[in-house]
Amino acid sequence: MNVARLDSSSPDFDARLEALLAFENTQDATIDATVAGILEDVRRRGDAAVLEYTRKFDRVDASSVAALEIPQQELQAALAGLSTPQRRALEQAALRIRTYHERQPLASWRFTEADGTVLGQQVTPLDRVGVYVPGGKAAYPSTVLMNTLPAKVAGVPEVIMVVPTPGGERNALVLAAAAVAGVDRVFAIGGAQAVGALAYGTAAVPAVDKIVGPGNAYVAAAKRRVFGVVGIDMVAGPSEILVICDGLTSADWIAMDLFSQAEHDEMAQAILLTPEAAFADAVAASMARQLPSMPRKDVIARSLSDRGALIKVRDLDEACAIANRIAPEHLELSVADPDAWLGKLRHAGAIFMGRYASEALGDYCAGPNHVLPTARTARFSSPLGVYDFQKRSSLIQVSRAGAATLGLVAGELADGEGLPAHAASARYRVHA
């Protein structure tokens, strides 16, 4: 494993950093064409197309899509069948996630002007949300909790979950998480066909207003294509972690924190910023020592060799400036006084403050959402939250006196835009 070593004082630092951060998040044309065909087929043929693709890709043969719906009794049975430690962990994580998100809901408001005109905003939840949960190679109960609980806190009346079950294998922990989170309906379908079913609706699967949750390249392509028909959370790229450390945290801790994201896949990115060259050396030595014991050592090694880096900076001020430039998904601020540096950090999906806040805690049970912006999109977007499942409607109640004033203003502007009907509509009420 050969992890890049950079120094911010080197003349070629900016060029090397840009090369390190470069990631082409464009869509594969072949995947996009395949997904376009699947979505159009689902839109036209509904359940028949969903069944066909489920047989083809997941090797599941069912008489109907309705037969692929997993009943609530099976969800509850999965929960009841968990070991005591697993159930306790799942319920504790759910409680912490719900408690955190209960602080987020937007509230309706209004105010009255001097002439009696009332203006405001009404906040309402979405009617129905679809949650995509990956299945197959790995099980992600945390995905169920993080995507479902904010919707429930927002007051969404119905949450529909889809999860692929290759070969008909259903993961008990995922189903148990659905029971704990209060998912209303679950279908054992996945891939682009599941996204299409949620977006367009079929005889068995109700159309939703928004689709959230991660997936493979085909799922990501499908979410891109149905955006506009429905809302989506985001199209996420590979996982990222950036650690700012003053050199006083255990090198073994930091090495494993970097591993925790590198093990996701070969395209994940793990970067350390530190003003202490000796500490960067210690982390590199720890990585070399700990890597052989990692079950996913090949993935970790490839990720760190291709996209990882240990970067020597002049000081923590410069580390914060570089962090803002990188705008990472996860940022660990592993320093003595994290509050002293927090105000300098503007762009990050989640900030883990202090030596004991490992990113892995945020993935599962700290409370804040782990659905975060990647690929530098933290410059303009935010973690998934309750507000993503709420809509805002403007309220405008104009008094008679208000119409007399506003009608003149609107009429003048409408004339200027060459829209006489607008002007007339506004002025009719001026002398009412």
C-alpha positions as CSV (number, residue, x, y, z in Angstrom):
1,M,0.0,0.0,0.0
2,N,1.5,3.3,-1.1
3,V,-0.4,6.3,0.3
4,A,0.4,9.6,-1.2
5,R,2.4,12.1,1.0
6,L,1.8,15.8,0.3
7,D,3.2,18.9,1.8
8,S,1.2,22.2,1.6
9,S,4.5,24.1,1.4
10,S,5.6,22.4,-1.8
11,P,5.3,24.4,-5.1
12,D,3.3,21.6,-6.7
13,F,0.9,21.1,-3.8
14,D,-2.2,22.8,-5.4
15,A,-1.8,20.7,-8.6
16,R,-1.3,17.5,-6.6
17,L,-4.3,18.2,-4.4
18,E,-6.6,18.9,-7.4
19,A,-5.4,15.7,-9.0
20,L,-6.2,13.8,-5.8
21,L,-9.7,15.2,-5.5
22,A,-10.6,14.8,-9.2
23,F,-13.5,12.4,-9.5
24,E,-15.6,12.0,-12.6
25,N,-19.1,11.5,-11.4
26,T,-20.6,11.4,-14.9
27,Q,-22.9,8.6,-15.9
28,D,-21.8,5.5,-17.8
29,A,-23.6,5.7,-21.2
30,T,-24.3,1.9,-21.3
31,I,-25.8,1.9,-17.8
32,D,-27.8,5.0,-18.6
33,A,-29.2,3.4,-21.8
34,T,-30.1,0.2,-20.0
35,V,-31.8,2.1,-17.1
36,A,-33.8,4.2,-19.6
37,G,-35.2,1.1,-21.2
38,I,-36.1,-0.5,-17.9
39,L,-37.8,2.7,-16.6
40,E,-39.8,3.1,-19.8
41,D,-40.8,-0.6,-19.7
42,V,-42.0,-0.2,-16.1
43,R,-43.9,2.9,-16.9
44,R,-45.7,1.2,-19.8
45,R,-46.2,-2.4,-18.5
46,G,-46.2,-1.9,-14.7
47,D,-46.2,-5.0,-12.6
48,A,-45.5,-7.3,-15.6
49,A,-42.2,-5.5,-16.3
50,V,-41.2,-5.4,-12.6
51,L,-41.8,-9.2,-12.3
52,E,-39.8,-9.8,-15.5
53,Y,-36.7,-7.9,-14.3
54,T,-37.0,-9.4,-10.8
55,R,-36.8,-12.9,-12.3
56,K,-33.9,-11.8,-14.5
57,F,-31.7,-9.9,-12.1
58,D,-32.7,-11.3,-8.6
59,R,-33.6,-14.8,-9.6
60,V,-36.9,-14.5,-7.8
61,D,-40.0,-16.0,-9.5
62,A,-43.3,-14.7,-8.2
63,S,-46.8,-14.9,-9.5
64,S,-47.4,-11.2,-8.9
65,V,-45.7,-8.1,-7.5
66,A,-48.3,-8.2,-4.7
67,A,-46.8,-11.6,-3.8
68,L,-43.5,-9.9,-3.3
69,E,-44.9,-7.6,-0.6
70,I,-43.4,-8.6,2.8
71,P,-46.2,-8.6,5.4
72,Q,-46.0,-6.8,8.7
73,Q,-46.1,-10.1,10.5
74,E,-42.8,-11.1,8.8
75,L,-41.2,-7.8,9.9
76,Q,-42.3,-8.3,13.4
77,A,-41.1,-11.9,13.4
78,A,-37.7,-10.8,12.2
79,L,-37.5,-8.4,15.1
80,A,-38.6,-11.0,17.6
81,G,-36.0,-13.4,16.2
82,L,-33.0,-11.1,16.8
83,S,-30.5,-11.9,19.5
84,T,-31.0,-9.6,22.6
85,P,-27.8,-7.6,21.9
86,Q,-28.8,-7.0,18.2
87,R,-32.3,-6.0,19.1
88,R,-31.0,-3.7,21.9
89,A,-28.5,-2.1,19.5
90,L,-31.1,-1.6,16.8
91,E,-33.6,0.0,19.2
92,Q,-31.1,2.2,20.9
93,A,-29.8,3.5,17.5
94,A,-33.4,4.1,16.4
95,L,-34.2,6.0,19.6
96,R,-31.1,8.3,19.2
97,I,-31.8,8.9,15.5
98,R,-35.5,9.8,16.2
99,T,-34.6,12.0,19.2
100,Y,-32.1,14.0,17.2
101,H,-34.4,14.5,14.2
102,E,-37.3,15.5,16.4
103,R,-35.5,18.8,16.8
104,Q,-35.5,19.5,13.1
105,P,-39.1,20.0,11.8
106,L,-39.9,23.3,10.2
107,A,-42.9,25.1,11.7
108,S,-45.7,27.0,10.0
109,W,-45.7,30.8,10.7
110,R,-47.5,34.0,9.7
111,F,-47.4,37.7,10.5
112,T,-49.9,40.6,10.1
113,E,-48.9,43.9,8.5
114,A,-50.3,47.2,9.7
115,D,-53.1,47.3,7.0
116,G,-54.3,43.8,8.0
117,T,-52.6,41.9,5.2
118,V,-51.5,38.5,6.5
119,L,-48.4,36.7,5.1
120,G,-46.9,33.4,6.1
121,Q,-45.8,29.9,5.4
122,Q,-47.6,26.6,5.8
123,V,-45.5,23.5,6.3
124,T,-46.9,20.1,5.4
125,P,-45.4,16.6,5.1
126,L,-45.1,14.7,1.8
127,D,-48.0,12.2,1.3
128,R,-45.9,9.2,0.5
129,V,-42.1,8.4,0.4
130,G,-40.2,5.5,-1.1
131,V,-37.0,4.2,0.6
132,Y,-34.6,2.2,-1.4
133,V,-32.4,-0.2,0.7
134,P,-29.6,-2.1,-1.0
135,G,-29.6,-5.9,-0.6
136,G,-27.6,-8.8,-1.8
137,K,-23.9,-8.6,-1.0
138,A,-24.5,-6.7,2.2
139,A,-27.3,-5.7,4.6
140,Y,-27.9,-2.2,5.7
141,P,-30.3,-1.8,8.6
142,S,-28.7,1.6,9.3
143,T,-30.0,2.7,5.9
144,V,-33.5,1.8,6.9
145,L,-33.3,3.8,10.1
146,M,-31.6,6.9,8.6
147,N,-33.9,7.2,5.7
148,T,-37.2,6.2,7.3
149,L,-37.2,7.9,10.8
150,P,-36.8,11.5,9.5
151,A,-39.8,10.9,7.2
152,K,-41.8,9.5,10.1
153,V,-40.9,12.5,12.3
154,A,-41.9,14.8,9.5
155,G,-45.4,13.2,9.6
156,V,-45.3,11.4,6.3
157,P,-48.4,9.1,6.4
158,E,-47.0,6.3,4.3
159,V,-43.4,5.1,3.8
160,I,-42.9,2.4,1.2
161,M,-39.6,0.4,1.3
162,V,-38.1,-1.6,-1.5
163,V,-35.2,-4.0,-1.0
164,P,-33.8,-6.5,-3.5
165,T,-33.6,-10.1,-2.3
166,P,-31.3,-12.0,-4.7
167,G,-32.1,-15.6,-4.8
168,G,-35.1,-14.9,-2.5
169,E,-32.9,-14.4,0.5
170,R,-34.4,-11.9,3.0
171,N,-32.1,-10.3,5.6
172,A,-33.6,-10.5,9.0
173,L,-31.8,-7.5,10.4
174,V,-33.1,-5.3,7.6
175,L,-36.6,-6.5,8.1
176,A,-36.3,-6.0,11.8
177,A,-35.1,-2.4,11.2
178,A,-38.2,-1.8,9.1
179,A,-40.3,-2.9,12.0
180,V,-38.5,-0.7,14.5
181,A,-38.7,2.3,12.1
182,G,-42.4,1.9,11.4
183,V,-42.2,1.3,7.7
184,D,-45.7,0.9,6.4
185,R,-45.1,-1.4,3.4
186,V,-42.1,-3.4,2.1
187,F,-41.6,-4.9,-1.3
188,A,-38.9,-7.5,-2.2
189,I,-37.9,-5.7,-5.4
190,G,-34.8,-3.7,-6.3
191,G,-32.8,-2.2,-9.1
192,A,-33.9,0.4,-11.6
193,Q,-37.3,-1.5,-11.8
194,A,-38.0,-0.8,-8.2
195,V,-37.2,2.9,-8.7
196,G,-39.5,3.0,-11.7
197,A,-42.3,1.3,-9.8
198,L,-42.0,3.9,-7.0
199,A,-41.9,6.8,-9.4
200,Y,-44.6,5.8,-11.8
201,G,-46.7,3.5,-9.6
202,T,-48.0,0.1,-10.7
203,A,-51.1,-1.9,-9.8
204,A,-49.3,-3.3,-6.7
205,V,-46.8,-0.5,-5.8
206,P,-48.2,2.9,-5.1
207,A,-46.5,5.9,-6.7
208,V,-44.5,8.0,-4.2
209,D,-43.7,11.7,-4.0
210,K,-40.0,11.3,-3.2
211,I,-37.4,8.5,-3.4
212,V,-34.5,8.3,-0.9
213,G,-31.8,5.8,-0.2
214,P,-28.5,4.6,-1.7
215,G,-28.0,2.0,-4.4
216,N,-25.6,0.8,-7.1
217,A,-24.9,2.5,-10.4
218,Y,-28.2,1.4,-11.9
219,V,-30.2,2.7,-9.0
220,A,-28.3,6.0,-9.1
221,A,-29.0,6.3,-12.8
222,A,-32.6,5.5,-12.3
223,K,-33.0,8.2,-9.6
224,R,-31.4,10.8,-11.9
225,R,-33.9,9.9,-14.6
226,V,-37.1,10.0,-12.5
227,F,-36.1,13.3,-10.8
228,G,-38.9,15.7,-11.8
229,V,-41.5,13.0,-11.7
230,V,-40.6,12.6,-8.1
231,G,-38.1,14.2,-5.7
232,I,-34.9,12.5,-4.8
233,D,-32.5,13.0,-1.9
234,M,-29.3,13.1,-3.8
235,V,-27.1,11.0,-6.2
236,A,-24.2,10.1,-3.9
237,G,-20.7,9.4,-4.9
238,P,-18.0,7.3,-3.1
239,S,-17.7,7.7,0.7
240,E,-15.2,10.3,2.0
241,I,-13.4,11.1,5.3
242,L,-11.1,14.0,6.1
243,V,-9.3,14.0,9.4
244,I,-7.7,17.1,10.9
245,C,-5.5,16.1,13.7
246,D,-3.1,18.1,15.9
247,G,-0.9,15.1,16.3
248,L,-1.9,14.2,19.8
249,T,-4.6,11.6,19.1
250,S,-3.6,7.9,19.0
251,A,-2.1,7.1,15.5
252,D,-3.8,3.7,15.6
253,W,-7.2,5.5,16.1
254,I,-6.7,7.8,13.2
255,A,-5.4,5.0,10.9
256,M,-8.5,2.9,11.7
257,D,-10.7,5.9,11.1
258,L,-9.2,6.3,7.6
259,F,-9.7,2.6,7.1
260,S,-13.3,2.8,8.1
261,Q,-14.2,4.7,4.9
262,A,-11.6,3.2,2.7
263,E,-13.2,-0.2,3.2
264,H,-16.4,0.9,1.6
265,D,-15.0,0.6,-1.9
266,E,-11.9,1.2,-4.1
267,M,-13.2,4.7,-5.0
268,A,-13.6,5.9,-1.4
269,Q,-11.4,8.7,-0.2
270,A,-9.5,9.0,3.1
271,I,-7.3,12.0,3.8
272,L,-5.3,13.2,6.9
273,L,-4.3,16.8,7.4
274,T,-1.8,17.4,10.2
275,P,0.9,20.0,11.0
276,E,3.0,17.3,12.6
277,A,5.2,15.3,10.1
278,A,6.1,12.8,12.8
279,F,2.5,12.1,13.4
280,A,1.8,11.5,9.7
281,D,4.8,9.0,9.8
282,A,3.2,7.3,12.8
283,V,-0.2,7.0,11.1
284,A,1.5,5.5,8.0
285,A,3.3,3.0,10.2
286,S,0.1,2.1,12.0
287,M,-1.7,1.6,8.6
288,A,1.0,-0.8,7.5
289,R,0.8,-2.7,10.7
290,Q,-3.0,-3.0,10.9
291,L,-3.8,-3.5,7.3
292,P,-3.0,-7.3,7.1
293,S,-5.6,-8.0,9.8
294,M,-8.4,-6.3,7.9
295,P,-10.9,-8.7,6.1
296,R,-11.3,-6.0,3.4
297,K,-7.6,-5.2,3.2
298,D,-7.5,-5.4,-0.6
299,V,-10.3,-2.8,-0.9
300,I,-8.6,-0.6,1.7
301,A,-5.2,-0.8,0.1
302,R,-6.6,0.1,-3.3
303,S,-8.7,3.0,-2.0
304,L,-5.8,4.5,-0.1
305,S,-3.2,4.0,-2.9
306,D,-5.5,5.5,-5.5
307,R,-7.3,8.3,-3.7
308,G,-5.9,8.6,-0.1
309,A,-3.3,11.0,1.2
310,L,-1.4,12.0,4.3
311,I,-0.9,15.8,4.1
312,K,1.5,17.9,6.1
313,V,0.1,21.4,6.6
314,R,1.7,24.6,8.1
315,D,-0.8,24.8,11.0
316,L,-4.4,24.1,11.9
317,D,-5.6,27.4,10.3
318,E,-4.3,26.1,6.9
319,A,-5.8,22.7,7.6
320,C,-9.3,24.3,8.0
321,A,-8.8,26.3,4.8
322,I,-7.9,23.1,2.9
323,A,-10.8,21.3,4.4
324,N,-13.2,24.0,3.1
325,R,-11.6,23.5,-0.3
326,I,-12.2,19.7,-0.2
327,A,-15.7,20.0,1.3
328,P,-15.7,16.4,2.6
329,E,-18.6,14.2,3.4
330,H,-17.2,13.4,6.9
331,L,-14.8,15.6,8.7
332,E,-13.1,14.5,11.9
333,L,-11.8,17.5,13.9
334,S,-9.5,15.5,16.2
335,V,-7.9,18.3,18.2
336,A,-7.7,19.4,21.8
337,D,-10.3,22.2,21.5
338,P,-12.6,21.5,18.5
339,D,-14.9,24.4,19.3
340,A,-12.0,26.8,18.8
341,W,-11.7,25.7,15.1
342,L,-15.4,24.9,14.3
343,G,-16.1,28.5,13.2
344,K,-13.4,28.2,10.5
345,L,-15.1,25.2,8.9
346,R,-17.8,26.0,6.3
347,H,-18.1,23.0,4.1
348,A,-18.7,19.5,5.4
349,G,-21.5,17.0,5.5
350,A,-20.9,16.1,9.1
351,I,-18.3,17.3,11.6
352,F,-17.1,15.0,14.3
353,M,-15.6,17.0,17.1
354,G,-12.9,15.9,19.4
355,R,-10.8,12.7,19.8
356,Y,-13.6,10.4,20.8
357,A,-16.0,11.1,18.0
358,S,-15.1,8.5,15.4
359,E,-17.0,8.7,12.1
360,A,-18.2,5.1,12.5
361,L,-20.4,6.3,15.4
362,G,-22.2,8.7,13.0
363,D,-22.8,5.8,10.6
364,Y,-24.9,3.9,13.1
365,C,-26.1,5.5,16.3
366,A,-24.8,9.0,17.2
367,G,-28.1,10.5,16.0
368,P,-27.5,12.8,13.1
369,N,-28.2,11.4,9.7
370,H,-25.5,9.5,7.8
371,V,-27.0,10.4,4.4
372,L,-24.6,13.1,3.5
373,P,-23.4,15.2,0.5
374,T,-20.3,13.8,-1.3
375,A,-18.0,14.8,-4.2
376,R,-17.6,18.4,-2.8
377,T,-21.4,19.0,-2.9
378,A,-21.2,19.9,0.8
379,R,-20.5,23.4,-0.6
380,F,-24.2,23.7,-1.4
381,S,-26.1,20.9,0.1
382,S,-26.8,19.3,3.5
383,P,-27.5,16.0,5.3
384,L,-30.8,14.3,4.9
385,G,-33.3,15.5,7.5
386,V,-36.9,16.0,8.5
387,Y,-37.0,19.1,6.2
388,D,-36.4,16.9,3.2
389,F,-39.8,15.3,3.8
390,Q,-41.7,18.6,4.3
391,K,-43.1,21.1,1.8
392,R,-43.6,24.8,2.3
393,S,-46.6,26.7,0.9
394,S,-46.7,30.5,0.9
395,L,-49.7,32.1,2.6
396,I,-51.0,35.4,1.2
397,Q,-54.1,37.0,2.6
398,V,-54.5,40.6,1.4
399,S,-56.7,43.0,3.2
400,R,-58.8,45.6,1.3
401,A,-56.4,48.3,2.3
402,G,-53.5,46.2,1.3
403,A,-54.9,45.5,-2.2
404,A,-55.2,49.3,-2.7
405,T,-51.5,49.7,-2.1
406,L,-50.1,46.5,-3.6
407,G,-52.4,46.7,-6.7
408,L,-50.7,50.0,-7.8
409,V,-47.2,48.5,-7.3
410,A,-48.0,45.3,-9.1
411,G,-49.8,47.1,-11.9
412,E,-46.8,49.3,-12.5
413,L,-44.4,46.4,-12.7
414,A,-46.7,44.3,-14.9
415,D,-47.0,47.2,-17.4
416,G,-43.2,47.3,-17.4
417,E,-43.1,43.6,-18.3
418,G,-45.7,43.9,-21.0
419,L,-48.3,41.8,-19.2
420,P,-51.6,43.9,-19.3
421,A,-53.8,41.1,-17.8
422,H,-51.6,41.0,-14.8
423,A,-51.8,44.8,-14.5
424,A,-55.6,44.8,-14.8
425,S,-56.0,41.9,-12.3
426,A,-54.0,43.8,-9.7
427,R,-55.7,47.2,-10.4
428,Y,-59.3,45.9,-10.3
429,R,-59.0,45.7,-6.5
430,V,-57.4,49.1,-5.9
431,H,-60.8,50.9,-5.7
432,A,-62.9,48.0,-4.6
